[in-house]
C-alpha cells in the first residue's frame, strides 16, 4: 500500500547547469528514490544555468526527505526550496464569505442593511418560518464536530479538526451548491454539545455531525433529532451507510447474488458499522456477522453500549463466537470500517465463490486491495487511487440538497434508501463491471440524482 500520493505532493525548485542531460538526471534520481514525477517546469533560463520546478508525489514526509536528498546529491544541482503543495493549499483556510448582493450605492445599502433590513426582521419575528425564505437558513448547513474521532487521526481536538471541516464545507459547495460552515466545538461533553447546537440551530437549515466518537455520537444525534425542527445527519454513520449500500447493490448485480441470500461479515461496530447493519436490516438481510476489536458479537454478551447490545441481539444467527478471520470462512461479502491490515489474501480465499470485499479503512485498508483481488470478484476501498472508491461525497451533498429544497424537518430511513438507490442507478447496466460499481465522485449527475430522489420523500 506504500505508493506515492498527491497528499504528499512537493515542488522542488533547483538551480542547475544548462545542459541537455540535466532534466534526465533529475528524472532518474527522482525515480530511483521512489518518487512519482508529475511536472517539470523551467522557470528561468540563462546561458549557463537554469532554474527548474520539479513536482513530485511522495509516500510520506520521510520519503520527501529521501527524494530531496537524492536531488541535492546530483553534481551541479542546488536545491533552492521545497514547497509542500498540500500545506500551500491550506494557507489562510479553504473557505471565504462572499455577498450575494451588490452594495454599489446608498440605495443598495439602505435595502441590504439599515433601515430596510428592519422590515425583514419584523417579518420573521411575526412569522418565524419566513427565515427559510428570507435568510441564508434556506441553503446553509452547520458542519459540527468536537474533534474526537477525526479521519484516521483520532481525538485531535477542535482546532486540528478544522481543516477537515473546511474541506467538508468546500465539498458541499462544489457538488451541490450548499453553503456549509465549520462549527468546531471546544468541548466533548455530550450535554454541552447538544445545548450549543440547539442554540445555533436558528441560523441553519440542517446539521451535519462529523467526526464525533462513538458511542457519544449516537446519543447526540438522537437527542438533537428530537429537539430540533431541522434535519440532523451524522455523516460518519449514515453517509457511509448510504454509499456502502449503493455499492453493495451494484456489486451483487455483478456477482449475480441477492442481498437477502448472502452472508455478510462486517469489521467495525462503531458509528459506520452500526449504521450499515441497521440499513441492511431494513432491507431484510439477517445473515450478518459483526466483529469488533474483541472478536465477533453474539447473543448472550453484555455490552454497556446499547448499539452494540442491539447488534449482538440482531445479528449472527449461527451464534459464531470466534475471530474475524474465522467468521469470514464461507462469507459472500466483507465490509471493513475498522482498522488497517487485519486480513491477508489467504483469509479472502476462504470466502465463498465470487466474493465481494469492501476494505474501507483509510488511508490503509483492512487488506491490500491487490491481495484481495486475487480471490474476490469485486474489491472496493475508500481510496481514490484504486477502482471503486466508496466515498461519502457521493451521498451527503445531494442528500442535503434534497433536504433543503424540500424544507425538511427530519431524516428517515426511506430517504436514506432512496439516496442509496439513486447513487447505484447512476451506474447503468451498460457501465457496470467489477471495477465500476459506483460512479466517480466528480460525476456531475450524482448529486442532482440524489437530491431528486430525496426531495419527494422528505418530510
Beta strands, then each sheet from edge to edge (+ up, - down):
strand 1: 5-17
strand 2: 36-45
strand 3: 49-58
strand 4: 77-84
strand 5: 140-145
strand 6: 179-184
strand 7: 206-209
strand 8: 231-234
strand 9: 264-267
strand 10: 288-292
strand 11: 295-296
strand 12: 333-336
strand 13: 356-359
strand 14: 378-381
sheet 1: 2+ 3- 1+ 4-
sheet 2: 6+ 5+ 7+ 8+
sheet 3: 11+ 10- 9- 12- 13- 14-
end
